[in-house]
Amino acid sequence: MLLSVLTLVLIALTPAASWALDPAQVTAAHGAPLALQRAALVSAAQTPAALVLVLGSLLVTAAQCVLAGRALRGAGAGAGAWPAALLPLLPALLVQLLGFLPLLVARLTTGG
């Protein structure tokens, strides 16, 4: 919940000029929806909110794994606590990375 609120605050505080397309980018797309979408994704990827969303989501998932491992170990799971906590983490991180991949690629390819 805190991550969502922080992301919304950063979006609200980011000036529109930072993420909105300028008229030259819209004209360069020649009305092609896919080109407009790519240009908008590149603009949005450069905002602080995009970075907080990606890094925060991945770190929160990793933190949940650590908390689950400690809870399982405290509940008497012993040596099997960490593998049991890591098992759901890997697919969750993979799905998150797949979801954030367009945003990450847009940010990294434009030097952000």
Order of alpha helices (4+ residues) and beta strands (2+ residues): alpha-alpha-alpha-alpha-alpha-alpha
